[in-house]
């Protein structure tokens, strides 16, 4: 619930002020589906606080909520005051591991952040893919849609 309240608050600020970038949180969060059935697999999450530009991650969790909670804690310990989960992904526990949820088995996630701030927020993006290179490339491409000089700040693979 804490994540949804933070997301709503950020969305409200961006909507009311007319500022924002292609990689703003609401667009990223809508790409993170919530499984409706058993959450099998090895889970990972990346959390980010755009106000303080702090992040945290965790991989190796048995369930999605565990990965999200620990990533948030690491982000907060790093000094993030408005941390939210920006991407969640999982890996197969077994080759034929399929729970029917439709949640993809993307093995890697990446967080890209612009080195040049423009206004109140620094542009950023998070993405998942089946390989580290693809996750990094996608995050950089999304970040650079709203800014220049984006760099990978964090990556993690399950």
Secondary structure as the mmCIF struct_conf table of DSSP 4:
data_model
#
loop_
_struct_conf.conf_type_id
_struct_conf.id
_struct_conf.beg_label_comp_id
_struct_conf.beg_label_asym_id
_struct_conf.beg_label_seq_id
_struct_conf.end_label_comp_id
_struct_conf.end_label_asym_id
_struct_conf.end_label_seq_id
HELX_RH_AL_P HELX_RH_AL_P1 UNK A 2 UNK A 17
TURN_TY1_P TURN_TY1_P1 UNK A 22 UNK A 23
HELX_RH_AL_P HELX_RH_AL_P2 UNK A 25 UNK A 29
TURN_TY1_P TURN_TY1_P2 UNK A 30 UNK A 31
BEND BEND1 UNK A 32 UNK A 32
HELX_LH_PP_P HELX_LH_PP_P1 UNK A 33 UNK A 35
BEND BEND2 UNK A 36 UNK A 37
BEND BEND3 UNK A 41 UNK A 41
STRN STRN1 UNK A 42 UNK A 49
TURN_TY1_P TURN_TY1_P3 UNK A 50 UNK A 53
STRN STRN2 UNK A 54 UNK A 61
BEND BEND4 UNK A 62 UNK A 63
HELX_RH_AL_P HELX_RH_AL_P3 UNK A 64 UNK A 77
TURN_TY1_P TURN_TY1_P4 UNK A 78 UNK A 79
BEND BEND5 UNK A 81 UNK A 82
STRN STRN3 UNK A 84 UNK A 91
BEND BEND6 UNK A 93 UNK A 94
TURN_TY1_P TURN_TY1_P5 UNK A 95 UNK A 96
BEND BEND7 UNK A 100 UNK A 101
STRN STRN4 UNK A 108 UNK A 114
BEND BEND8 UNK A 115 UNK A 116
BEND BEND9 UNK A 119 UNK A 121
STRN STRN5 UNK A 124 UNK A 129
BEND BEND10 UNK A 130 UNK A 131
HELX_RH_AL_P HELX_RH_AL_P4 UNK A 132 UNK A 144
TURN_TY1_P TURN_TY1_P6 UNK A 145 UNK A 146
BEND BEND11 UNK A 148 UNK A 149
STRN STRN6 UNK A 150 UNK A 157
#
